[in-house]
């Protein structure tokens, strides 16, 4: 049974239909990404699935006992008026364990007191001690099994991973910013470990390091995940299915985001072909009916008209797929859920309805974005020497000597607060260098896309914003804005009244007018839906000038940047190549470091692991073993009780016993087998990806569909095996 299933969900606000006909299920362990344009209702659907909102129609079923955790996109009110500090909130999911921990401490004191007050060999005292020891043993075993000795480490791991340094752990909840509260709520949800985790834009307030940590966390997540995200790289790394929400309902796809993009195009190409074939068949039917409606074949013509009328109405109600469904399932089964009404027997009316069938489109309306070309500009766009940027008394970044050449595409990456935006403002001349020299080439025309969109005047209207930056007439300005999806009365909205996505689209419209040869883009995809991100990617990819791009959008960086500037710890480091190249180098360095440590780095024992790992637990286990077996031949009952209490206390903090050599050998063999399985699945995925490319070039729709399905299955196997490998490797490393 699925963890959660939804049938026929619809949501209406007054006379407006947000979405309808949504039928989905969430299997155990599923990783699902929900995508769709801004305003389509993704957040509303998550609220319904999380049980925080009731649908206008349809039903939700949740598996008995299943726990659901929900992360809102913005969580300013996440903790209400609760007092306390951040760390106390992270302790809340472990209230039962902490109660057991306190009870264990009480039992330890009781055993110690019983031993001190014991009169030696009195049977009653011995029975009482045995009862305490037995009770302690049962509780301690359950406590260890439930993670009682590891929950502080889990809290530390999650807080550090999400960017909360130890100095922030005692910060009052009331003093956290909105972004910090969202991260704190995510941390608590991860520690609560619900069966289904529903996340609405979880990466919004995370820097790249925290996002990558979250990706690793979710890769080994034992429950199911449904996530809304505009971060395409994150979706590629985390999910194995895509739900695409549109005006017509929900489309489902197998595989990650990249697989979804390929399948989406293949699916819509197939629908366009179906449309063309169906339209031709309908037109032939109309021609036959018109020729024979008043002849000796009148009865047959009327029968065909009746059948055609019903089929045309079914396609209007259910889409082009209804043609194949009617052919495969029969009329009654295929159209049982549709409200068709009664079709007219007038041939002219049916012919008109055939003419009204519209060719399906593979995407909702997209922006028409083209950046006006500027002058060619010099070969060296920006040059720096001994440059330090920041604010008086607060230097942020020291740069190596740099030359940014014409045509380069640089991705500027790094943690939040490292100084990336400050660097851009220095390049733009908005801030003076603290030290050194910075020269921007002559005839450089900069097109700047500000992260805060603060170059837009709140009191201006949308159309005034364009008129003030161009020589357009009002009609030309409206035509320009229509390309950015501002139509009719939208052009008279005040900038202050625009949503984040609308401000982003308007800023792109302004950028397109500037005739730049250097684009400086500061978080350009913030608040843009995925379709708008795809358009921006295509346009910047076709831009002939130089690009300086600050972003957390690794998908965009990987496809656009030919060089990376990594800003962290007060320095800028240059990496030639794409983001994927940089990741591969980082992984290789980590692997070599790990191998060096295992081969005998300082402090490593002969078994390839640090000697400190072996210190402590053996003594505790020995004490426990001696106590359990009765101690030495000359030990008294009091000595044995004291040894037992001491052994239990030591064992309670010693951790689990080491594995035997056979267990370690079997675990190592399992890790090696998983590595071979991953390599095989990756090879199959690469083979099928090449098959998708060949089929696309040949226009073979069936081949595209088959190869895409096979590729998605191979990629899903890679993801599943990787999750197994990470768990097994961590277990082996900790053994």
Legacy VTK file of the C-alpha trace (Angstrom):
# vtk DataFile Version 3.0
C-alpha trace
ASCII
DATASET POLYDATA
POINTS 735 float
0.000 0.000 0.000
1.155 3.560 -0.742
2.025 5.932 2.081
-0.366 8.462 0.600
-2.787 8.475 -2.317
-4.902 11.286 -3.771
-7.850 10.828 -6.097
-9.447 13.529 -8.272
-8.089 16.490 -6.302
-9.291 19.919 -7.423
-8.899 23.379 -5.955
-11.072 26.353 -6.718
-10.979 29.889 -5.352
-14.325 31.463 -6.157
-14.897 31.140 -9.876
-11.238 30.387 -10.602
-10.038 26.803 -11.029
-6.455 26.504 -9.813
-6.081 22.837 -10.790
-8.252 19.768 -11.122
-8.236 16.046 -11.790
-5.067 15.360 -9.778
-4.720 11.650 -9.006
-1.340 10.575 -7.580
0.199 8.186 -5.063
3.371 8.239 -2.966
4.895 4.755 -2.541
7.152 3.901 0.388
10.647 5.264 -0.207
9.621 7.336 -3.246
11.571 10.468 -4.237
9.209 12.781 -6.130
9.825 16.273 -7.527
6.794 18.506 -8.169
7.324 21.094 -10.921
5.158 23.585 -12.767
4.962 27.310 -13.512
4.588 29.896 -10.762
0.966 30.360 -9.740
-0.195 26.938 -10.913
-0.885 25.721 -7.362
2.148 23.659 -6.318
2.224 25.045 -2.764
-1.550 24.621 -2.468
-1.252 20.978 -3.540
1.483 20.380 -0.939
-0.742 21.909 1.747
-3.527 19.525 0.739
-1.205 16.500 0.758
0.147 17.548 4.176
-3.394 17.773 5.571
-3.200 21.519 6.214
-5.822 22.453 3.602
-8.977 20.782 2.297
-9.455 20.367 -1.472
-12.540 21.659 -3.280
-13.033 18.149 -4.648
-11.361 14.744 -4.384
-10.000 12.718 -1.498
-6.750 11.900 0.324
-5.883 8.566 1.943
-2.895 8.183 4.288
-1.521 4.826 5.429
-2.402 3.985 9.018
0.185 5.309 11.444
2.156 7.153 8.750
3.755 10.388 9.956
3.990 13.375 7.612
6.458 16.250 8.006
5.882 19.480 6.071
8.348 22.301 5.403
6.713 25.545 4.319
8.464 27.753 1.811
8.615 30.572 4.350
8.481 29.739 8.052
8.438 33.043 9.927
5.704 31.697 12.234
7.214 28.214 12.483
7.817 28.254 16.241
5.047 30.624 17.294
5.761 32.470 20.518
7.767 29.615 22.010
10.750 30.632 24.060
13.946 28.637 24.286
16.992 28.439 22.092
17.758 26.679 18.828
19.420 23.629 20.405
16.482 23.064 22.775
14.171 22.903 19.750
16.401 20.224 18.205
16.119 18.173 21.409
12.314 18.078 21.173
12.107 15.085 18.771
14.092 13.041 21.306
11.882 13.708 24.342
11.125 9.996 24.835
14.802 9.046 24.558
15.777 11.751 27.020
13.173 10.463 29.473
14.690 6.980 29.140
18.137 8.519 29.575
17.048 10.112 32.852
15.527 6.824 34.003
18.784 4.988 33.246
20.672 7.542 35.355
18.211 7.016 38.222
18.653 3.242 37.990
22.430 3.646 38.061
22.165 5.655 41.266
19.720 3.117 42.690
22.108 0.238 41.927
25.005 2.128 43.468
22.941 2.955 46.588
21.729 -0.644 46.864
25.305 -1.844 46.738
26.420 0.653 49.391
23.572 -0.309 51.732
23.865 -4.053 51.089
24.456 -6.227 54.157
26.512 -8.670 52.179
24.922 -12.041 51.518
21.330 -11.250 52.548
19.043 -13.005 50.004
16.578 -10.113 49.944
19.355 -7.672 49.071
20.653 -9.957 46.313
17.181 -10.341 44.793
16.636 -6.583 44.876
19.984 -5.967 43.179
19.240 -8.596 40.536
15.869 -6.968 39.780
17.503 -3.560 39.388
20.212 -4.946 37.118
17.688 -6.826 34.978
15.475 -3.760 34.635
18.489 -1.609 33.763
19.663 -4.104 31.156
16.298 -4.211 29.388
15.961 -0.423 29.341
19.560 0.088 28.254
19.190 -2.329 25.332
16.025 -0.583 24.127
17.669 2.822 24.604
20.671 1.832 22.496
18.480 0.292 19.778
16.462 3.536 19.529
19.611 5.633 19.048
19.911 6.896 22.581
23.697 7.096 22.461
23.839 8.827 19.072
21.139 11.510 19.104
23.500 14.320 20.226
25.736 13.471 17.261
22.689 13.484 14.957
21.729 16.964 16.170
25.267 18.217 15.659
25.446 16.691 12.172
22.172 18.293 11.047
22.808 21.742 12.537
26.308 22.016 11.091
25.126 20.618 7.750
22.424 23.286 7.455
24.832 26.094 8.250
24.270 26.605 11.994
27.699 26.927 13.590
28.056 26.076 17.275
27.924 29.773 18.159
24.294 29.859 16.934
23.054 26.854 18.929
22.147 28.922 21.968
20.494 31.690 19.951
16.883 32.357 21.075
14.291 31.204 18.543
12.634 34.627 18.641
15.843 36.233 17.344
16.157 34.011 14.266
15.540 35.584 10.868
12.914 34.179 8.513
15.522 32.232 6.571
17.076 30.890 9.773
13.659 29.777 11.024
13.056 27.914 7.756
16.403 26.158 8.136
15.689 25.415 11.798
12.327 23.891 10.897
14.009 21.764 8.216
16.591 20.622 10.783
13.877 19.584 13.217
11.947 17.718 10.506
15.082 15.794 9.513
15.640 14.830 13.158
11.987 13.777 13.567
12.403 11.448 10.543
8.735 11.276 9.413
7.608 8.562 6.997
6.807 11.201 4.350
8.763 14.436 4.092
7.005 17.190 2.096
9.372 20.057 1.272
8.434 23.363 -0.369
11.560 25.006 -1.827
13.961 23.631 0.827
17.059 25.113 -0.859
15.843 28.742 -0.832
17.858 29.739 2.243
20.805 27.365 1.810
24.199 28.020 0.259
25.839 25.493 -2.041
27.597 23.583 0.733
24.370 23.205 2.708
22.449 22.179 -0.423
25.005 19.490 -1.215
24.831 18.294 2.393
21.021 18.100 2.130
21.313 16.124 -1.114
23.509 13.600 0.653
21.119 13.460 3.607
18.115 12.773 1.379
20.018 10.166 -0.640
20.032 7.941 2.444
16.623 9.027 3.734
14.612 5.973 4.848
11.193 7.513 4.155
9.502 9.064 1.126
10.059 12.620 -0.112
7.847 14.969 -2.140
9.667 18.199 -2.957
8.874 21.402 -4.833
12.056 23.049 -6.053
13.225 25.401 -8.778
16.749 24.010 -8.267
17.141 21.709 -11.273
20.504 20.336 -10.128
18.960 19.454 -6.761
16.098 17.637 -8.514
18.618 15.743 -10.638
20.458 14.563 -7.523
17.481 13.777 -5.280
14.357 12.605 -7.116
13.434 9.525 -9.147
10.018 10.713 -10.375
8.655 14.056 -11.577
5.098 15.301 -11.189
4.357 18.185 -13.573
1.330 20.244 -12.519
-0.392 22.201 -15.277
-3.772 23.703 -16.087
-4.920 20.390 -17.493
-3.963 18.338 -14.436
-0.950 16.256 -13.489
1.595 14.600 -15.784
3.935 12.009 -14.247
7.419 11.044 -15.455
10.017 8.492 -14.380
13.555 9.619 -13.640
15.163 12.841 -12.463
14.766 16.334 -13.905
17.053 15.784 -16.912
15.205 12.581 -17.813
11.903 14.436 -17.433
12.984 17.132 -19.912
13.765 14.510 -22.554
10.601 12.517 -21.906
8.469 15.664 -21.933
9.635 16.624 -25.409
9.157 13.073 -26.707
5.693 12.853 -25.154
4.521 16.118 -26.660
5.972 15.285 -30.063
3.963 12.078 -29.977
0.826 14.039 -29.070
1.345 16.451 -31.944
1.578 13.501 -34.328
-1.560 11.995 -32.794
-3.338 15.312 -33.220
-2.422 15.538 -36.894
-3.587 11.985 -37.594
-6.849 12.412 -35.649
-7.612 15.756 -37.310
-7.139 14.233 -40.757
-9.422 11.305 -39.853
-12.122 13.619 -38.478
-12.035 15.798 -41.602
-12.433 12.730 -43.836
-15.389 11.643 -41.700
-17.012 15.076 -42.064
-16.510 14.929 -45.814
-18.149 11.464 -46.004
-21.092 12.520 -43.805
-21.758 15.650 -45.870
-21.752 13.646 -49.110
-24.093 10.909 -47.917
-26.317 12.580 -45.294
-29.150 12.993 -47.853
-28.631 9.852 -49.897
-29.538 6.198 -49.701
-26.773 5.876 -47.079
-28.429 8.438 -44.793
-28.794 6.026 -41.848
-25.111 5.066 -42.008
-24.081 8.731 -42.309
-26.191 9.688 -39.273
-24.660 6.848 -37.263
-21.168 8.016 -38.165
-22.122 11.607 -37.326
-23.378 10.528 -33.895
-20.173 8.591 -33.187
-17.967 11.418 -34.494
-19.790 14.028 -32.416
-19.250 12.052 -29.215
-15.564 11.471 -29.996
-14.912 15.139 -30.795
-16.495 16.219 -27.497
-14.414 13.602 -25.655
-11.226 15.097 -27.123
-12.312 18.600 -26.130
-12.951 17.372 -22.565
-10.052 14.981 -22.078
-7.339 15.950 -24.554
-5.841 14.264 -27.589
-4.982 11.141 -25.561
-8.683 10.275 -25.497
-8.496 9.125 -29.134
-6.084 6.299 -28.267
-7.948 5.567 -25.019
-11.270 5.141 -26.845
-9.623 2.843 -29.366
-7.900 0.765 -26.703
-10.479 0.651 -23.885
-13.748 1.217 -25.679
-16.048 4.206 -25.442
-17.661 3.542 -22.074
-14.475 2.808 -20.103
-12.439 5.586 -21.704
-15.023 8.345 -21.203
-16.658 7.238 -17.951
-15.094 10.071 -15.905
-15.841 12.834 -18.445
-18.835 15.178 -18.389
-19.654 15.194 -22.105
-23.241 16.325 -22.161
-25.169 15.603 -25.342
-23.482 16.064 -28.723
-25.386 17.818 -31.526
-26.561 15.904 -34.607
-25.950 18.938 -36.792
-23.123 18.220 -39.229
-22.093 21.879 -39.429
-21.847 22.095 -35.631
-19.696 18.952 -35.437
-17.505 20.290 -38.271
-17.066 23.540 -36.304
-16.045 21.561 -33.171
-13.499 19.626 -35.223
-12.072 22.944 -36.402
-11.830 24.150 -32.815
-9.488 21.314 -31.775
-6.128 22.902 -31.021
-2.727 21.349 -31.575
-1.196 20.403 -28.201
1.826 22.378 -27.034
4.619 20.880 -24.968
4.906 23.845 -22.646
2.912 26.628 -21.137
3.480 30.078 -22.547
7.165 30.998 -22.396
8.895 34.340 -22.278
10.364 35.599 -25.545
13.689 36.890 -24.273
16.486 38.206 -26.460
19.336 40.365 -25.180
20.143 43.279 -27.463
23.740 43.027 -28.675
26.230 45.710 -27.635
29.589 46.778 -29.112
32.289 44.128 -29.496
34.450 45.575 -26.702
38.143 44.950 -25.881
39.832 41.563 -25.536
40.517 42.107 -21.815
37.252 43.031 -20.107
38.417 43.224 -16.473
41.935 43.193 -14.998
42.833 43.149 -11.280
46.157 43.444 -9.465
46.594 42.786 -5.690
42.878 43.443 -5.264
41.083 43.313 -1.909
37.324 44.011 -1.784
35.031 44.698 1.143
34.110 47.617 3.366
36.309 49.972 5.436
37.611 47.981 8.359
35.988 44.796 7.034
37.887 43.243 4.101
35.969 40.306 2.609
37.890 38.836 -0.345
41.512 38.873 -1.486
41.847 38.120 -5.200
44.733 36.688 -7.184
45.790 38.769 -10.184
43.055 38.193 -12.759
42.324 38.903 -16.409
38.754 38.353 -17.542
38.850 37.998 -21.338
36.113 38.737 -23.851
33.674 35.869 -24.327
34.463 34.219 -20.982
31.587 32.889 -18.897
32.461 32.879 -15.225
30.376 31.306 -12.476
31.012 32.947 -9.090
30.226 30.485 -6.305
30.656 30.302 -2.560
28.875 30.340 0.810
26.395 33.021 1.797
28.137 36.112 3.139
31.493 35.237 1.564
31.568 38.462 -0.462
30.297 37.477 -3.923
27.855 40.382 -4.309
30.455 42.773 -2.862
32.879 41.606 -5.553
30.297 42.315 -8.264
29.609 45.789 -6.884
33.344 46.500 -6.960
33.555 45.386 -10.607
30.573 47.633 -11.386
32.250 50.626 -9.708
29.588 50.871 -7.011
32.210 50.165 -4.312
35.873 51.271 -4.356
38.584 48.593 -3.852
40.060 48.446 -0.361
43.483 47.657 -1.811
45.025 47.119 -5.233
43.811 48.030 -8.702
40.782 47.078 -10.780
40.380 48.207 -14.391
37.341 47.653 -16.605
38.093 47.824 -20.344
37.134 50.762 -22.514
33.795 50.628 -24.370
32.446 48.028 -21.944
28.658 48.300 -21.630
27.437 46.492 -18.529
24.048 44.826 -18.258
23.426 44.341 -14.528
20.798 42.035 -13.058
20.663 42.804 -9.321
19.804 40.108 -6.787
17.536 42.441 -4.810
16.059 43.913 -8.033
16.708 47.251 -6.280
17.381 48.951 -9.617
13.596 48.945 -10.176
11.730 51.997 -8.835
8.824 50.886 -6.649
6.681 53.901 -7.598
6.978 53.298 -11.358
4.520 51.172 -13.281
5.686 48.218 -15.332
5.298 50.107 -18.615
6.990 53.236 -17.225
9.981 51.105 -16.268
10.456 50.151 -19.923
9.623 53.591 -21.354
12.179 55.260 -19.058
14.939 52.946 -20.322
14.188 52.930 -24.048
13.085 55.000 -27.018
9.939 52.897 -27.372
6.491 54.271 -28.018
3.807 53.025 -25.584
2.668 50.484 -28.192
6.206 49.204 -28.703
6.709 49.012 -24.932
3.537 46.924 -24.578
4.718 44.579 -27.331
8.077 44.219 -25.556
6.403 43.501 -22.220
4.084 40.929 -23.796
7.201 38.908 -24.539
7.814 38.818 -20.781
4.190 37.793 -20.087
2.965 41.251 -18.995
-0.307 41.829 -20.828
-3.399 44.060 -20.678
-3.737 45.731 -17.253
-0.584 43.990 -15.944
1.532 46.711 -17.594
-0.041 49.341 -15.309
0.830 47.554 -12.065
3.136 49.375 -9.684
6.534 47.725 -9.289
5.935 47.654 -5.528
2.889 45.408 -6.111
4.747 42.784 -8.171
5.532 39.288 -6.889
9.123 38.081 -6.742
8.730 36.228 -10.037
7.140 39.255 -11.735
9.962 41.529 -10.541
12.434 39.008 -11.946
10.691 39.020 -15.337
10.618 42.823 -15.414
14.323 42.969 -14.511
15.019 40.613 -17.421
13.037 42.902 -19.739
15.179 45.857 -18.636
18.347 43.770 -19.078
17.346 42.907 -22.648
17.179 46.622 -23.550
20.646 47.629 -22.398
22.802 46.653 -25.404
25.445 45.162 -23.115
28.672 43.348 -23.952
29.244 42.342 -20.291
26.404 40.704 -18.404
26.715 40.826 -14.613
24.014 38.562 -13.208
23.467 38.342 -9.442
21.184 35.387 -8.623
19.178 35.772 -11.861
17.028 32.665 -11.317
15.711 33.679 -7.878
11.878 33.543 -7.955
11.847 32.354 -11.585
9.961 29.143 -12.295
11.740 26.346 -14.123
10.391 27.290 -17.550
11.650 30.864 -17.134
15.019 29.472 -16.007
15.184 27.373 -19.171
14.531 30.467 -21.305
17.184 32.478 -19.444
19.657 29.631 -19.906
19.007 29.491 -23.670
19.381 33.239 -24.090
22.564 33.642 -22.029
23.978 30.626 -23.855
23.469 32.515 -27.130
24.914 35.806 -25.826
28.101 36.744 -27.669
29.668 38.875 -24.947
31.193 38.188 -21.526
29.190 36.836 -18.574
29.877 37.166 -14.846
27.307 35.036 -13.030
26.759 34.836 -9.262
24.272 32.098 -8.470
23.393 29.118 -6.294
21.839 27.531 -9.400
24.375 24.794 -10.115
22.365 23.540 -13.101
22.687 26.979 -14.734
26.375 27.250 -13.848
27.133 23.778 -15.184
25.571 24.604 -18.557
26.865 28.158 -18.966
30.139 28.671 -17.106
33.519 27.773 -18.619
35.381 29.008 -15.527
34.553 29.092 -11.809
35.580 31.622 -9.189
35.130 30.044 -5.775
34.849 32.661 -3.003
35.316 31.337 0.539
37.341 31.987 3.670
38.384 35.438 2.470
39.959 34.306 -0.801
39.008 33.783 -4.438
40.207 30.591 -6.160
40.028 30.096 -9.930
38.997 26.761 -11.454
39.067 26.285 -15.229
36.234 24.145 -16.594
32.601 23.453 -15.793
30.955 22.874 -12.440
30.863 19.133 -13.141
34.639 19.205 -13.774
35.167 21.029 -10.480
32.987 18.533 -8.587
34.929 15.630 -10.091
38.228 17.194 -9.000
36.879 17.791 -5.499
35.712 14.173 -5.275
39.097 12.967 -6.519
40.945 15.021 -3.923
38.683 13.718 -1.173
39.277 10.167 -2.352
43.063 10.618 -2.389
42.984 12.151 1.098
40.966 9.197 2.362
43.366 6.711 0.759
46.372 8.461 2.296
44.803 8.300 5.741
43.934 4.617 5.346
47.454 3.834 4.125
49.057 5.080 7.324
48.639 8.772 7.968
49.958 9.985 11.333
47.939 8.495 14.124
46.580 5.598 12.068
46.837 2.120 13.445
48.046 -0.955 11.568
44.488 -1.846 10.657
44.170 1.365 8.618
42.014 3.167 11.160
43.014 5.633 13.849
44.314 4.002 17.027
42.056 6.238 19.075
39.040 4.347 17.716
40.129 1.231 19.559
40.823 2.987 22.836
38.159 2.755 25.516
35.517 0.218 24.481
37.600 -2.965 25.029
38.184 -2.103 28.678
34.518 -1.412 29.246
33.532 -4.659 27.538
36.072 -6.582 29.589
34.691 -5.139 32.811
31.179 -6.078 31.788
32.240 -9.591 30.782
34.044 -10.143 34.080
31.032 -8.930 36.019
28.597 -11.079 34.066
30.703 -14.219 34.554
31.116 -13.778 38.297
34.479 -12.010 38.405
37.633 -13.638 39.795
37.648 -16.801 41.931
38.214 -14.789 45.122
35.643 -12.028 44.394
32.910 -11.531 47.008
29.228 -10.907 46.131
29.783 -7.219 46.920
32.809 -7.145 44.602
30.775 -8.774 41.825
27.922 -6.258 42.278
30.329 -3.337 42.250
32.035 -4.673 39.122
28.664 -5.170 37.440
27.483 -1.617 38.183
30.823 -0.195 37.046
30.753 -2.292 33.876
27.208 -1.214 33.011
28.098 2.423 33.503
31.136 2.105 31.250
29.267 0.117 28.621
26.534 2.765 28.540
29.046 5.261 27.121
31.303 2.882 25.214
29.223 2.391 22.060
28.618 -0.854 20.197
31.189 -3.687 20.247
33.602 -4.117 17.303
32.670 -6.461 14.502
34.407 -9.771 14.018
36.865 -10.236 11.141
34.321 -12.361 9.270
31.655 -9.665 9.642
34.068 -7.002 8.402
35.071 -9.187 5.441
31.427 -9.767 4.487
30.679 -6.040 4.786
33.696 -5.126 2.642
32.636 -7.679 0.011
29.137 -6.175 0.041
30.544 -2.658 -0.509
32.687 -3.921 -3.407
29.715 -5.696 -4.985
27.649 -2.515 -4.748
30.446 -0.535 -6.413
30.443 -3.018 -9.311
26.649 -2.792 -9.560
26.816 1.024 -9.618
29.446 0.972 -12.375
27.299 -1.391 -14.443
24.156 0.701 -13.976
26.030 3.899 -14.854
27.344 2.260 -18.038
23.805 1.215 -18.992
22.507 4.725 -18.302
25.224 6.219 -20.523
24.432 3.704 -23.290
20.726 4.545 -23.196
21.494 8.304 -23.084
23.419 7.901 -26.344
20.472 5.956 -27.744
18.154 8.839 -26.823
20.461 11.227 -28.686
20.600 9.011 -31.793
16.838 8.558 -31.795
16.318 12.317 -31.384
18.565 13.068 -34.352
16.698 10.493 -36.424
13.262 11.780 -35.359
12.375 8.289 -34.069
9.685 9.033 -31.448
9.200 5.380 -30.460
12.946 4.973 -30.126
13.169 8.100 -27.956
10.418 6.800 -25.687
11.964 3.327 -25.319
15.496 4.607 -24.759
14.320 7.266 -22.282
12.399 4.669 -20.277
15.448 2.390 -20.193
17.725 5.290 -19.246
15.400 6.345 -16.408
15.347 2.778 -15.086
19.157 2.600 -15.153
19.464 5.980 -13.413
16.961 4.884 -10.784
19.081 1.770 -10.196
22.194 3.968 -9.823
20.397 6.104 -7.232
19.148 3.071 -5.317
22.557 1.362 -5.339
24.276 4.610 -4.309
21.985 4.898 -1.288
22.841 1.303 -0.322
26.552 1.926 -0.907
26.616 5.100 1.237
24.950 3.288 4.131
27.232 0.237 3.838
30.387 2.327 3.399
29.512 4.440 6.437
28.911 1.249 8.429
32.251 -0.191 7.317
34.079 3.056 8.079
32.578 3.178 11.568
33.270 -0.476 12.357
LINES 1 736
735 0 1 2 3 4 5 6 7 8 9 10 11 12 13 14 15 16 17 18 19 20 21 22 23 24 25 26 27 28 29 30 31 32 33 34 35 36 37 38 39 40 41 42 43 44 45 46 47 48 49 50 51 52 53 54 55 56 57 58 59 60 61 62 63 64 65 66 67 68 69 70 71 72 73 74 75 76 77 78 79 80 81 82 83 84 85 86 87 88 89 90 91 92 93 94 95 96 97 98 99 100 101 102 103 104 105 106 107 108 109 110 111 112 113 114 115 116 117 118 119 120 121 122 123 124 125 126 127 128 129 130 131 132 133 134 135 136 137 138 139 140 141 142 143 144 145 146 147 148 149 150 151 152 153 154 155 156 157 158 159 160 161 162 163 164 165 166 167 168 169 170 171 172 173 174 175 176 177 178 179 180 181 182 183 184 185 186 187 188 189 190 191 192 193 194 195 196 197 198 199 200 201 202 203 204 205 206 207 208 209 210 211 212 213 214 215 216 217 218 219 220 221 222 223 224 225 226 227 228 229 230 231 232 233 234 235 236 237 238 239 240 241 242 243 244 245 246 247 248 249 250 251 252 253 254 255 256 257 258 259 260 261 262 263 264 265 266 267 268 269 270 271 272 273 274 275 276 277 278 279 280 281 282 283 284 285 286 287 288 289 290 291 292 293 294 295 296 297 298 299 300 301 302 303 304 305 306 307 308 309 310 311 312 313 314 315 316 317 318 319 320 321 322 323 324 325 326 327 328 329 330 331 332 333 334 335 336 337 338 339 340 341 342 343 344 345 346 347 348 349 350 351 352 353 354 355 356 357 358 359 360 361 362 363 364 365 366 367 368 369 370 371 372 373 374 375 376 377 378 379 380 381 382 383 384 385 386 387 388 389 390 391 392 393 394 395 396 397 398 399 400 401 402 403 404 405 406 407 408 409 410 411 412 413 414 415 416 417 418 419 420 421 422 423 424 425 426 427 428 429 430 431 432 433 434 435 436 437 438 439 440 441 442 443 444 445 446 447 448 449 450 451 452 453 454 455 456 457 458 459 460 461 462 463 464 465 466 467 468 469 470 471 472 473 474 475 476 477 478 479 480 481 482 483 484 485 486 487 488 489 490 491 492 493 494 495 496 497 498 499 500 501 502 503 504 505 506 507 508 509 510 511 512 513 514 515 516 517 518 519 520 521 522 523 524 525 526 527 528 529 530 531 532 533 534 535 536 537 538 539 540 541 542 543 544 545 546 547 548 549 550 551 552 553 554 555 556 557 558 559 560 561 562 563 564 565 566 567 568 569 570 571 572 573 574 575 576 577 578 579 580 581 582 583 584 585 586 587 588 589 590 591 592 593 594 595 596 597 598 599 600 601 602 603 604 605 606 607 608 609 610 611 612 613 614 615 616 617 618 619 620 621 622 623 624 625 626 627 628 629 630 631 632 633 634 635 636 637 638 639 640 641 642 643 644 645 646 647 648 649 650 651 652 653 654 655 656 657 658 659 660 661 662 663 664 665 666 667 668 669 670 671 672 673 674 675 676 677 678 679 680 681 682 683 684 685 686 687 688 689 690 691 692 693 694 695 696 697 698 699 700 701 702 703 704 705 706 707 708 709 710 711 712 713 714 715 716 717 718 719 720 721 722 723 724 725 726 727 728 729 730 731 732 733 734
